[in-house]
Amino acid sequence: MIGYLTLLRDEDQLSDALREKYASIALAKAERLEGLISEFFEITRFNLSDITLEYRVVNLTRMLEQLVFEFKPIFAEKNLNCELMIEPNKMIRCDVNKMQRVFDNLLRNAVNYSFENTEILIAVTQKEDRVHIKVTNHGATIPKDKLEHIFERFYRPDSSRSTGNGGAGLGLAIAKEIVTLHGGAITAHSENETITFEVTIVSS
């Protein structure tokens, strides 16, 4: 980012097209840096042992519908279709802000690692006193040895991917921290170019 900004400052002979290109690159890198800083603050906050959850009953159906709506421009970039399967007015008790972060991170991860022109499925089911939320996308199969480390901080299953795909590898680690704080569990499964993350939490 500094290099591109230095070029913009020092190179008087740059064409308008190059100036626009370098400015766009610098902006993209600045936005990525902002996202990384936000993730570092989040992982630090969720590591604190004395964190208190602010529980309240929330309409999970509406929460997920709103999230899918907000992601529509992001889906459009890869021509992805997102389907939500959940009963109307499904209620759960949780810390709303923190659980929103979990679902945001999982959906963002699904987008980043989906093949173009495929579908993302969010399916919610109830078994006894527990709610199961599955986020499934279609992308390169994650090998078992990498899948075992996927919730570790700073871990990314494919370090050779463009840095445009996701952040520093903190999103899934943050999701696990939050779900664990709720007394729940989060798992990942991948085979046949299908990747599924499942969150299980007590419904009330």
Backbone as a chain_set.jsonl record, in Angstrom:
{"seq": "MIGYLTLLRDEDQLSDALREKYASIALAKAERLEGLISEFFEITRFNLSDITLEYRVVNLTRMLEQLVFEFKPIFAEKNLNCELMIEPNKMIRCDVNKMQRVFDNLLRNAVNYSFENTEILIAVTQKEDRVHIKVTNHGATIPKDKLEHIFERFYRPDSSRSTGNGGAGLGLAIAKEIVTLHGGAITAHSENETITFEVTIVSS", "coords": {"N": [[0.832, -1.192, 0.0], [1.908, 1.25, 0.847], [3.901, 1.49, -1.061], [2.456, 1.873, -3.485], [1.145, 4.279, -2.892], [3.337, 5.937, -2.613], [4.306, 5.965, -5.22], [2.187, 7.34, -6.442], [2.535, 9.809, -5.271], [5.145, 10.601, -6.011], [5.65, 10.163, -8.733], [5.421, 12.064, -11.405], [4.788, 11.691, -14.063], [2.865, 9.797, -14.46], [0.118, 8.291, -16.117], [-3.383, 9.163, -16.326], [-4.903, 6.858, -16.254], [-3.189, 4.978, -15.041], [-2.833, 6.223, -12.58], [-5.422, 6.044, -11.54], [-5.627, 3.262, -11.406], [-3.569, 2.58, -9.553], [-4.47, 3.991, -7.322], [-6.838, 2.647, -6.805], [-5.872, 0.107, -6.154], [-4.41, 0.73, -3.834], [-6.505, 1.579, -2.192], [-7.971, -0.812, -1.946], [-6.124, -2.383, -0.572], [-5.917, -0.891, 1.766], [-8.495, -1.203, 2.785], [-8.451, -3.944, 3.261], [-6.482, -4.023, 5.245], [-7.814, -2.636, 7.257], [-9.823, -4.504, 7.809], [-8.263, -6.618, 8.806], [-7.177, -5.482, 11.13], [-9.511, -5.126, 12.589], [-10.184, -7.826, 12.972], [-8.049, -8.675, 14.582], [-8.509, -7.201, 16.92], [-10.958, -8.348, 17.623], [-10.337, -11.11, 18.104], [-8.701, -10.826, 20.279], [-10.461, -9.778, 22.157], [-12.316, -11.876, 22.434], [-10.758, -13.726, 23.641], [-10.646, -13.163, 26.261], [-11.131, -14.247, 29.552], [-13.098, -13.409, 31.276], [-15.302, -12.567, 29.896], [-18.669, -11.628, 29.381], [-21.712, -13.018, 28.436], [-24.508, -11.625, 26.825], [-27.471, -12.614, 27.055], [-30.471, -13.032, 25.15], [-33.762, -13.624, 23.869], [-34.127, -14.321, 20.452], [-35.264, -13.9, 17.092], [-34.288, -16.256, 15.079], [-34.765, -16.923, 12.438], [-35.397, -14.471, 11.16], [-32.977, -13.156, 11.643], [-31.126, -14.609, 10.082], [-32.29, -14.335, 7.568], [-31.985, -11.589, 7.165], [-29.205, -11.43, 7.112], [-28.568, -12.918, 4.8], [-29.786, -11.274, 2.905], [-28.194, -8.951, 3.143], [-25.833, -9.903, 2.11], [-26.229, -10.137, -0.59], [-25.044, -8.427, -2.676], [-22.415, -9.358, -2.524], [-22.683, -12.061, -3.117], [-23.384, -11.776, -5.776], [-21.036, -11.11, -7.081], [-19.727, -13.493, -7.613], [-21.665, -14.855, -8.822], [-23.359, -16.434, -7.142], [-25.859, -18.459, -5.637], [-27.881, -18.279, -2.809], [-29.524, -20.296, -0.569], [-31.92, -20.472, 1.973], [-32.98, -22.572, 4.462], [-35.254, -22.859, 6.814], [-37.55, -22.984, 9.516], [-40.449, -20.843, 9.864], [-40.127, -18.007, 11.973], [-38.288, -19.051, 13.902], [-37.116, -19.34, 17.104], [-34.389, -18.573, 19.266], [-32.225, -18.557, 22.143], [-29.643, -16.447, 22.865], [-26.479, -14.636, 22.782], [-27.012, -12.055, 20.906], [-25.493, -10.24, 19.226], [-22.973, -11.45, 19.174], [-23.514, -13.997, 18.109], [-24.439, -13.249, 15.626], [-22.065, -12.46, 14.523], [-20.784, -14.926, 14.268], [-22.348, -16.256, 12.272], [-22.034, -14.466, 10.172], [-19.262, -14.675, 9.729], [-19.081, -17.378, 8.936], [-20.649, -17.409, 6.608], [-19.288, -15.588, 5.027], [-16.879, -16.942, 4.735], [-17.804, -19.135, 3.282], [-18.512, -17.89, 0.876], [-16.005, -16.909, 0.01], [-14.605, -19.265, -0.581], [-16.064, -20.627, -2.459], [-16.85, -22.187, -5.593], [-17.437, -20.381, -8.625], [-20.775, -19.614, -9.758], [-22.27, -21.412, -8.229], [-24.105, -22.915, -5.435], [-24.957, -21.815, -2.152], [-25.975, -23.228, 0.825], [-27.958, -22.719, 3.631], [-29.024, -24.413, 6.312], [-31.313, -25.084, 8.845], [-32.04, -26.997, 11.647], [-33.861, -28.68, 14.286], [-33.072, -30.634, 17.075], [-34.183, -32.253, 19.717], [-33.222, -30.377, 22.465], [-31.491, -28.807, 21.087], [-30.239, -26.657, 18.534], [-29.322, -26.932, 15.169], [-27.236, -25.505, 12.875], [-26.37, -25.481, 9.62], [-23.961, -24.609, 7.217], [-23.384, -24.833, 3.927], [-21.252, -25.112, 1.144], [-19.938, -25.166, -2.245], [-16.836, -26.022, -3.235], [-13.239, -26.289, -3.622], [-12.186, -29.382, -2.303], [-11.288, -29.699, 1.086], [-8.412, -31.062, 2.394], [-8.172, -33.742, 4.813], [-6.119, -33.508, 6.736], [-5.68, -30.783, 6.813], [-8.156, -29.864, 7.47], [-8.373, -30.494, 10.132], [-7.1, -28.461, 11.412], [-8.467, -26.173, 10.953], [-9.867, -24.387, 12.59], [-7.973, -23.092, 14.018], [-6.164, -20.212, 15.11], [-5.125, -17.822, 12.736], [-4.81, -19.697, 10.77], [-5.019, -20.788, 7.437], [-6.518, -22.784, 5.015], [-5.441, -22.924, 2.442], [-2.722, -21.463, 1.679], [-1.698, -20.474, -0.621], [-3.628, -19.168, -1.977], [-5.104, -16.198, -3.352], [-4.668, -13.143, -1.57], [-6.971, -11.79, -1.53], [-8.975, -13.482, -0.869], [-10.547, -13.663, 1.862], [-9.399, -13.038, 5.299], [-6.942, -12.877, 7.777], [-7.119, -15.438, 8.62], [-8.596, -15.586, 10.917], [-11.322, -15.529, 11.214], [-12.792, -18.008, 11.443], [-11.675, -18.955, 13.783], [-12.55, -17.05, 15.602], [-15.296, -17.5, 15.388], [-15.446, -20.063, 16.53], [-14.628, -19.51, 19.167], [-16.784, -17.938, 20.062], [-19.013, -19.666, 19.785], [-18.239, -21.686, 21.534], [-18.258, -20.285, 23.945], [-20.968, -20.103, 24.251], [-21.559, -22.601, 25.05], [-21.786, -24.425, 23.053], [-21.014, -26.22, 19.972], [-18.822, -26.372, 17.124], [-18.251, -27.644, 13.933], [-16.431, -28.961, 11.075], [-16.666, -30.244, 7.785], [-15.586, -31.887, 4.84], [-15.813, -33.081, 1.583], [-15.784, -34.459, -1.73], [-15.819, -31.994, -3.131], [-17.481, -30.429, -1.593], [-18.23, -28.418, 1.15], [-18.959, -28.224, 4.536], [-19.995, -26.455, 7.343], [-20.993, -26.797, 10.655], [-22.941, -25.532, 13.229], [-23.826, -26.054, 16.547], [-26.04, -25.356, 19.055], [-27.57, -24.816, 22.293], [-31.036, -24.372, 22.349], [-32.582, -22.884, 24.117]], "CA": [[0.0, 0.0, 0.0], [2.818, 2.399, 0.915], [4.581, 1.592, -2.348], [1.569, 2.478, -4.477], [0.915, 5.677, -2.527], [4.578, 6.648, -2.913], [4.302, 6.192, -6.671], [1.228, 8.399, -6.742], [3.079, 11.084, -4.8], [6.441, 10.98, -6.572], [5.743, 10.015, -10.188], [4.637, 13.105, -12.063], [4.477, 11.343, -15.44], [1.88, 8.724, -14.524], [-1.11, 8.607, -16.856], [-4.596, 9.15, -15.498], [-5.33, 5.466, -16.097], [-2.325, 4.356, -14.031], [-3.147, 6.827, -11.283], [-6.667, 5.451, -11.072], [-5.341, 1.869, -11.078], [-2.797, 2.518, -8.315], [-5.33, 4.459, -6.233], [-7.784, 1.561, -6.522], [-5.124, -0.941, -5.456], [-4.111, 1.222, -2.495], [-7.756, 1.555, -1.437], [-8.287, -2.211, -1.642], [-5.195, -2.831, 0.466], [-6.286, -0.194, 3.003], [-9.706, -1.858, 3.295], [-8.031, -5.24, 3.803], [-5.793, -3.748, 6.495], [-8.858, -2.307, 8.225], [-10.449, -5.756, 8.199], [-7.328, -7.385, 9.629], [-7.108, -4.837, 12.44], [-10.759, -5.464, 13.262], [-10.106, -9.219, 13.386], [-7.118, -8.779, 15.704], [-9.219, -6.712, 18.109], [-11.99, -9.311, 17.976], [-9.773, -12.319, 18.684], [-8.209, -10.457, 21.605], [-11.612, -9.613, 23.04], [-12.937, -13.165, 22.711], [-9.856, -14.545, 24.436], [-10.744, -12.781, 27.66], [-11.857, -15.268, 30.301], [-14.19, -12.838, 32.063], [-16.312, -12.018, 29.011], [-20.029, -11.955, 29.795], [-22.676, -13.094, 27.342], [-25.762, -10.915, 27.07], [-28.486, -13.473, 26.438], [-31.868, -12.649, 24.969], [-34.44, -14.434, 22.861], [-34.061, -13.651, 19.166], [-35.853, -14.614, 15.968], [-33.175, -16.717, 14.251], [-35.194, -16.869, 11.035], [-35.22, -13.098, 10.662], [-31.558, -12.835, 11.685], [-30.468, -15.209, 8.929], [-32.851, -13.71, 6.362], [-31.343, -10.289, 7.033], [-27.814, -11.659, 6.728], [-28.56, -13.317, 3.394], [-30.112, -10.07, 2.13], [-27.037, -8.056, 3.152], [-24.754, -10.515, 1.336], [-26.591, -10.256, -2.005], [-24.031, -7.881, -3.594], [-21.227, -10.204, -2.489], [-23.029, -13.245, -3.904], [-23.448, -11.419, -7.201], [-19.681, -11.044, -7.633], [-19.364, -14.833, -8.087], [-22.916, -15.447, -9.306], [-23.738, -17.471, -6.198], [-27.232, -18.465, -5.141], [-27.929, -18.696, -1.408], [-30.835, -20.784, -0.154], [-32.094, -20.583, 3.421], [-34.02, -23.537, 4.847], [-35.517, -22.708, 8.236], [-38.965, -22.784, 9.779], [-40.779, -19.442, 10.17], [-40.069, -17.514, 13.35], [-37.535, -19.938, 14.786], [-36.562, -18.537, 18.188], [-33.323, -19.129, 20.093], [-31.713, -17.666, 23.188], [-28.203, -16.325, 22.679], [-25.969, -13.275, 22.699], [-27.354, -11.782, 19.506], [-24.394, -9.621, 18.483], [-21.88, -12.401, 18.985], [-23.927, -15.045, 17.189], [-24.462, -12.642, 14.292], [-20.679, -12.51, 14.035], [-20.52, -16.312, 13.866], [-22.991, -16.536, 10.988], [-21.377, -13.602, 9.189], [-17.968, -15.264, 9.407], [-19.278, -18.625, 8.204], [-21.146, -17.113, 5.267], [-18.19, -14.944, 4.292], [-15.958, -18.021, 4.401], [-18.432, -19.914, 2.208], [-18.388, -17.112, -0.362], [-14.601, -16.842, -0.391], [-14.087, -20.542, -1.055], [-17.022, -21.267, -3.365], [-16.701, -22.056, -7.036], [-18.423, -19.482, -9.223], [-22.013, -20.191, -10.305], [-22.733, -22.531, -7.405], [-25.102, -22.566, -4.422], [-24.678, -21.912, -0.719], [-27.186, -23.636, 1.535], [-28.01, -22.58, 5.09], [-30.121, -25.274, 6.748], [-31.469, -25.065, 10.305], [-32.905, -28.056, 12.163], [-33.938, -28.785, 15.746], [-33.058, -31.989, 17.627], [-34.383, -32.118, 21.163], [-33.056, -29.003, 22.935], [-30.378, -28.178, 20.375], [-30.43, -26.172, 17.17], [-28.178, -27.212, 14.297], [-27.175, -24.601, 11.731], [-25.357, -25.948, 8.676], [-23.664, -23.74, 6.076], [-22.73, -25.713, 2.948], [-20.896, -24.503, -0.137], [-19.237, -26.047, -3.173], [-15.516, -25.502, -3.561], [-12.192, -27.309, -3.566], [-12.22, -30.202, -1.093], [-10.226, -29.43, 2.049], [-7.863, -32.33, 2.87], [-8.449, -34.031, 6.218], [-5.056, -33.001, 7.61], [-5.861, -29.333, 6.939], [-9.442, -29.64, 8.116], [-8.169, -30.629, 11.573], [-6.508, -27.219, 11.946], [-9.153, -25.041, 10.325], [-10.35, -23.425, 13.591], [-6.84, -22.489, 14.71], [-5.929, -18.812, 14.761], [-4.221, -17.481, 11.639], [-4.665, -20.804, 9.828], [-5.81, -20.764, 6.208], [-6.284, -24.085, 4.397], [-4.665, -22.82, 1.212], [-1.977, -20.21, 1.783], [-1.331, -20.006, -1.955], [-4.735, -18.413, -2.559], [-4.97, -14.742, -3.35], [-5.015, -12.513, -0.298], [-8.321, -11.269, -1.631], [-9.893, -14.469, -0.315], [-10.591, -13.731, 3.313], [-8.47, -12.219, 6.054], [-5.722, -13.472, 8.305], [-7.397, -16.752, 9.176], [-9.129, -15.41, 12.268], [-12.784, -15.586, 11.225], [-13.277, -19.276, 11.982], [-11.235, -19.038, 15.177], [-13.481, -16.212, 16.355], [-16.573, -18.222, 15.426], [-15.345, -21.153, 17.515], [-14.595, -18.904, 20.496], [-18.131, -17.491, 20.42], [-19.879, -20.838, 19.955], [-17.806, -22.356, 22.766], [-18.767, -19.477, 25.051], [-22.396, -20.417, 24.368], [-21.708, -24.001, 25.425], [-22.093, -25.185, 21.852], [-19.905, -26.819, 19.228], [-18.755, -26.068, 15.697], [-17.464, -28.65, 13.241], [-16.265, -28.769, 9.636], [-16.583, -31.492, 7.024], [-15.368, -31.588, 3.426], [-15.531, -34.161, 0.646], [-16.438, -34.334, -3.041], [-15.955, -30.569, -3.458], [-18.538, -29.856, -0.769], [-17.716, -28.029, 2.464], [-20.057, -27.943, 5.455], [-19.738, -26.062, 8.723], [-22.195, -26.978, 11.458], [-22.97, -24.942, 14.569], [-24.841, -26.654, 17.403], [-26.192, -24.626, 20.313], [-28.809, -25.044, 23.017], [-32.017, -23.44, 21.796], [-33.186, -22.006, 25.123]], "C": [[0.872, 1.25, 0.0], [3.52, 2.604, -0.419], [3.728, 2.267, -3.404], [1.299, 3.948, -4.167], [2.155, 6.519, -2.814], [4.687, 6.941, -4.402], [3.361, 7.324, -7.056], [1.771, 9.767, -6.344], [4.277, 11.552, -5.617], [6.512, 10.947, -8.093], [4.824, 11.015, -10.893], [4.138, 12.693, -13.446], [3.452, 10.212, -15.564], [0.642, 9.18, -15.292], [-2.294, 8.573, -15.892], [-5.063, 7.725, -15.234], [-4.516, 4.758, -15.026], [-2.593, 4.92, -12.649], [-4.416, 6.215, -10.695], [-6.441, 3.994, -10.644], [-4.62, 1.77, -9.735], [-3.628, 2.977, -7.112], [-6.317, 3.364, -5.827], [-7.103, 0.434, -5.758], [-4.834, -0.53, -4.015], [-5.349, 1.209, -1.611], [-8.113, 0.132, -1.022], [-7.394, -2.739, -0.517], [-5.503, -2.159, 1.809], [-7.524, -0.839, 3.634], [-9.373, -3.215, 3.892], [-7.34, -5.056, 5.149], [-6.786, -3.418, 7.598], [-9.54, -3.575, 8.735], [-9.568, -6.59, 9.102], [-7.231, -6.806, 11.038], [-8.357, -5.159, 13.253], [-10.723, -6.892, 13.781], [-9.17, -9.389, 14.579], [-7.773, -8.3, 16.999], [-10.251, -7.737, 18.577], [-11.413, -10.539, 18.654], [-9.212, -12.039, 20.061], [-9.365, -10.373, 22.59], [-12.222, -10.959, 23.408], [-12.019, -14.119, 23.453], [-9.971, -14.242, 25.922], [-11.634, -13.748, 28.424], [-13.067, -14.712, 31.032], [-15.282, -12.221, 31.184], [-17.698, -12.512, 29.426], [-20.959, -11.948, 28.591], [-23.956, -12.383, 27.751], [-26.882, -11.656, 26.345], [-29.817, -12.747, 26.276], [-32.46, -13.527, 23.878], [-34.478, -13.65, 21.551], [-34.714, -14.532, 18.107], [-34.723, -14.994, 15.006], [-33.523, -16.648, 12.767], [-34.955, -15.482, 10.451], [-33.751, -12.7, 10.642], [-30.85, -13.354, 10.435], [-31.009, -14.638, 7.62], [-32.189, -12.364, 6.113], [-29.9, -10.432, 6.568], [-27.714, -12.024, 5.252], [-28.853, -12.107, 2.5], [-28.894, -9.139, 2.033], [-25.895, -8.589, 2.286], [-25.047, -10.552, -0.168], [-25.564, -9.635, -2.952], [-22.766, -8.727, -3.644], [-21.478, -11.493, -3.269], [-22.933, -12.946, -5.4], [-22.064, -11.414, -7.845], [-19.231, -12.388, -8.189], [-20.578, -15.587, -8.631], [-23.327, -16.642, -8.44], [-25.205, -17.327, -5.819], [-27.213, -18.977, -3.707], [-29.357, -19.07, -1.038], [-30.866, -20.958, 1.359], [-33.266, -21.518, 3.716], [-34.179, -23.483, 6.367], [-37.013, -22.484, 8.428], [-39.239, -21.323, 10.114], [-40.651, -19.161, 11.675], [-39.429, -18.506, 14.321], [-36.825, -19.093, 15.843], [-35.44, -19.294, 18.904], [-32.914, -18.1, 21.132], [-30.183, -17.631, 23.086], [-27.784, -14.873, 22.864], [-26.057, -12.885, 21.227], [-26.17, -11.238, 18.715], [-23.275, -10.614, 18.188], [-22.271, -13.516, 18.022], [-24.067, -14.513, 15.764], [-23.065, -12.686, 13.678], [-20.317, -13.914, 13.566], [-21.075, -16.569, 12.468], [-22.392, -15.691, 9.866], [-20.054, -14.212, 8.755], [-18.111, -16.537, 8.58], [-19.75, -18.371, 6.77], [-20.062, -16.455, 4.415], [-17.163, -15.99, 3.857], [-16.502, -18.854, 3.25], [-18.311, -19.194, 0.869], [-16.949, -17.151, -0.88], [-14.118, -18.122, -1.057], [-15.098, -21.327, -1.89], [-16.561, -21.143, -4.812], [-17.743, -21.053, -7.528], [-19.628, -20.275, -9.723], [-22.487, -21.423, -9.537], [-23.698, -22.014, -6.332], [-24.534, -22.712, -3.022], [-25.998, -22.235, -0.035], [-27.011, -23.431, 3.037], [-29.241, -23.356, 5.553], [-30.15, -25.338, 8.274], [-32.459, -26.15, 10.716], [-32.842, -28.061, 13.691], [-33.947, -30.261, 16.122], [-33.056, -31.879, 19.143], [-34.175, -30.661, 21.564], [-31.947, -28.261, 22.195], [-30.749, -27.806, 18.942], [-29.153, -26.419, 16.382], [-28.265, -26.3, 13.079], [-26.039, -25.049, 10.832], [-25.212, -24.944, 7.533], [-22.83, -24.568, 5.106], [-22.453, -24.954, 1.655], [-20.119, -25.503, -0.973], [-17.942, -25.383, -3.618], [-14.506, -26.629, -3.464], [-12.234, -28.055, -2.234], [-11.028, -29.884, -0.2], [-9.699, -30.766, 2.562], [-8.053, -32.497, 4.377], [-7.4, -33.44, 7.141], [-5.158, -31.492, 7.811], [-7.163, -29.013, 7.669], [-9.308, -29.684, 9.64], [-7.661, -29.345, 12.211], [-7.318, -25.977, 11.584], [-9.663, -24.007, 11.321], [-9.211, -22.798, 14.401], [-6.632, -21.055, 14.23], [-4.861, -18.696, 13.685], [-4.051, -18.614, 10.622], [-5.58, -20.603, 8.628], [-5.497, -22.036, 5.449], [-5.462, -24.051, 3.133], [-3.957, -21.479, 1.191], [-1.585, -19.651, 0.429], [-2.432, -19.196, -2.607], [-4.433, -16.921, -2.518], [-5.369, -14.182, -2.005], [-6.382, -11.869, -0.35], [-9.347, -12.221, -1.045], [-9.782, -14.492, 1.192], [-9.522, -12.878, 3.955], [-7.267, -12.994, 6.501], [-5.955, -14.876, 8.834], [-7.904, -16.668, 10.593], [-10.638, -15.612, 12.338], [-13.328, -16.854, 11.845], [-12.856, -19.464, 13.432], [-12.155, -18.22, 16.077], [-14.828, -16.903, 16.488], [-16.538, -19.326, 16.475], [-15.35, -20.608, 18.934], [-16.014, -18.55, 20.954], [-19.053, -18.682, 20.68], [-19.523, -21.58, 21.24], [-18.302, -21.61, 23.991], [-20.247, -19.753, 25.299], [-22.629, -21.867, 24.799], [-22.051, -24.899, 24.252], [-20.858, -25.767, 21.209], [-19.982, -26.403, 17.77], [-17.818, -27.067, 15.049], [-17.388, -28.328, 11.757], [-16.097, -30.123, 8.966], [-16.43, -31.138, 5.549], [-15.054, -32.852, 2.643], [-16.295, -33.899, -0.645], [-16.773, -32.886, -3.392], [-17.156, -29.928, -2.766], [-17.984, -29.609, 0.626], [-18.892, -27.642, 3.347], [-19.528, -27.58, 6.829], [-21.053, -26.183, 9.483], [-22.009, -26.391, 12.853], [-24.11, -25.596, 15.337], [-24.879, -25.899, 18.716], [-27.507, -25.0, 20.971], [-29.803, -23.976, 22.62], [-32.609, -22.501, 22.838], [-32.489, -22.157, 26.465]], "O": [[0.616, 2.194, -0.747], [3.715, 3.736, -0.861], [4.208, 3.132, -4.137], [1.232, 4.772, -5.079], [2.043, 7.678, -3.211], [5.108, 8.027, -4.801], [3.694, 8.164, -7.893], [1.496, 10.767, -7.008], [4.421, 12.744, -5.89], [7.346, 11.631, -8.686], [3.61, 10.825, -10.961], [3.178, 13.271, -13.955], [3.202, 9.725, -16.666], [0.18, 10.31, -15.135], [-2.209, 8.026, -14.792], [-5.552, 7.409, -14.15], [-5.065, 4.027, -14.201], [-2.583, 4.188, -11.659], [-4.476, 5.908, -9.504], [-6.996, 3.546, -9.641], [-5.006, 0.976, -8.878], [-3.506, 2.423, -6.02], [-6.595, 3.181, -4.642], [-7.679, -0.13, -4.828], [-4.988, -1.327, -3.089], [-5.272, 0.873, -0.43], [-8.511, -0.105, 0.119], [-7.856, -3.451, 0.374], [-5.366, -2.781, 2.863], [-7.598, -1.002, 4.852], [-9.943, -3.602, 4.912], [-7.571, -5.824, 6.083], [-6.63, -3.86, 8.736], [-9.804, -3.712, 9.929], [-10.05, -7.204, 10.054], [-7.207, -7.547, 12.02], [-8.277, -5.431, 14.451], [-11.172, -7.159, 14.896], [-9.464, -10.163, 15.49], [-7.61, -8.922, 18.049], [-10.404, -7.97, 19.776], [-11.938, -10.976, 19.678], [-9.238, -12.913, 20.928], [-9.261, -10.843, 23.723], [-12.606, -11.172, 24.558], [-12.444, -15.202, 23.855], [-9.448, -14.987, 26.751], [-12.754, -14.037, 28.003], [-13.975, -15.468, 31.378], [-16.098, -11.439, 31.672], [-17.869, -13.679, 29.779], [-20.987, -10.987, 27.821], [-24.427, -12.522, 28.88], [-27.197, -11.37, 25.19], [-30.233, -11.965, 27.131], [-31.736, -14.101, 23.065], [-34.817, -12.467, 21.536], [-34.715, -15.758, 18.218], [-34.26, -14.167, 14.22], [-32.664, -16.348, 11.938], [-34.377, -15.345, 9.373], [-33.314, -11.989, 9.736], [-30.074, -12.634, 9.807], [-30.254, -14.476, 6.662], [-31.866, -12.034, 4.972], [-29.427, -9.659, 5.736], [-26.865, -11.492, 4.536], [-28.228, -11.945, 1.452], [-28.603, -8.605, 0.963], [-25.082, -7.813, 1.784], [-24.184, -10.964, -0.944], [-25.23, -10.26, -3.959], [-22.114, -8.808, -4.685], [-20.602, -11.966, -3.994], [-22.457, -13.77, -6.181], [-21.94, -11.688, -9.038], [-18.442, -12.432, -9.133], [-20.525, -16.794, -8.867], [-23.607, -17.725, -8.954], [-25.724, -16.218, -5.695], [-26.592, -20.001, -3.424], [-30.279, -18.266, -1.175], [-29.945, -21.525, 1.947], [-34.392, -21.283, 3.278], [-33.342, -23.998, 7.108], [-37.664, -21.861, 7.59], [-38.347, -20.63, 10.602], [-41.023, -19.98, 12.515], [-39.949, -18.765, 15.405], [-36.02, -18.226, 15.506], [-35.532, -20.503, 19.118], [-33.224, -16.915, 21.007], [-29.52, -18.661, 23.206], [-28.619, -13.993, 23.074], [-25.26, -13.341, 20.408], [-25.879, -11.74, 17.63], [-22.704, -10.62, 17.097], [-21.454, -13.94, 17.205], [-23.839, -15.247, 14.803], [-22.902, -12.916, 12.479], [-19.614, -14.07, 12.567], [-20.359, -17.044, 11.586], [-22.263, -16.16, 8.735], [-19.749, -14.264, 7.563], [-17.354, -16.754, 7.634], [-19.305, -19.037, 5.836], [-19.942, -16.738, 3.224], [-16.641, -15.93, 2.744], [-15.757, -19.238, 2.348], [-18.039, -19.821, -0.155], [-16.712, -17.397, -2.062], [-13.316, -18.076, -1.989], [-14.996, -22.548, -2.012], [-15.965, -20.142, -5.208], [-18.802, -20.897, -6.92], [-19.515, -21.451, -10.066], [-23.037, -22.357, -10.12], [-24.06, -20.838, -6.32], [-23.74, -23.61, -2.743], [-27.014, -21.589, -0.289], [-26.046, -23.907, 3.634], [-30.37, -22.993, 5.222], [-29.134, -25.611, 8.912], [-33.575, -26.214, 10.201], [-31.914, -27.528, 14.3], [-34.719, -31.047, 15.573], [-32.072, -31.472, 19.76], [-34.878, -29.786, 21.059], [-31.514, -27.197, 22.637], [-31.463, -28.529, 18.247], [-28.049, -26.153, 16.857], [-29.252, -26.323, 12.345], [-24.874, -25.006, 11.23], [-26.201, -24.49, 6.957], [-21.706, -24.959, 5.421], [-23.318, -24.244, 1.141], [-19.694, -26.55, -0.482], [-17.942, -24.342, -4.276], [-14.871, -27.785, -3.25], [-12.307, -27.44, -1.17], [-9.893, -29.809, -0.672], [-10.473, -31.543, 3.12], [-8.09, -31.517, 5.121], [-7.732, -32.925, 8.208], [-4.768, -30.977, 8.86], [-7.257, -28.021, 8.391], [-10.04, -28.997, 10.353], [-7.781, -29.164, 13.423], [-6.901, -24.856, 11.876], [-9.876, -22.855, 10.943], [-9.457, -22.061, 15.356], [-6.898, -20.736, 13.071], [-3.837, -19.379, 13.72], [-3.233, -18.502, 9.709], [-6.762, -20.289, 8.777], [-4.324, -22.352, 5.248], [-4.84, -25.053, 2.778], [-4.516, -20.478, 0.742], [-1.186, -18.492, 0.326], [-2.223, -18.598, -3.662], [-3.603, -16.461, -1.734], [-6.297, -14.68, -1.368], [-6.904, -11.443, 0.681], [-10.471, -11.815, -0.753], [-9.0, -15.266, 1.744], [-8.829, -12.107, 3.291], [-6.635, -13.692, 5.708], [-5.056, -15.451, 9.447], [-7.673, -17.575, 11.393], [-11.176, -15.845, 13.42], [-14.227, -16.798, 12.684], [-13.588, -20.061, 14.223], [-12.497, -18.647, 17.18], [-15.434, -16.898, 17.559], [-17.498, -19.502, 17.226], [-16.001, -21.173, 19.813], [-16.395, -18.829, 22.091], [-19.783, -18.707, 21.671], [-20.41, -22.048, 21.954], [-18.72, -22.228, 24.97], [-20.721, -19.649, 26.43], [-23.774, -22.307, 24.901], [-22.549, -26.009, 24.438], [-19.787, -25.807, 21.815], [-21.058, -26.119, 17.245], [-16.72, -27.313, 15.548], [-18.171, -27.531, 11.241], [-15.466, -31.03, 9.511], [-17.066, -30.204, 5.061], [-14.143, -33.602, 2.993], [-17.315, -33.209, -0.654], [-17.861, -32.588, -3.884], [-17.768, -28.999, -3.295], [-17.347, -30.484, 1.214], [-19.727, -26.827, 2.954], [-18.717, -28.303, 7.408], [-22.097, -25.729, 9.014], [-21.052, -26.71, 13.559], [-25.231, -25.683, 14.836], [-23.87, -25.809, 19.415], [-28.443, -25.445, 20.306], [-29.456, -22.797, 22.559], [-33.093, -21.425, 22.486], [-32.863, -21.494, 27.433]]}, "num_chains": 1, "name": "protein.A"}
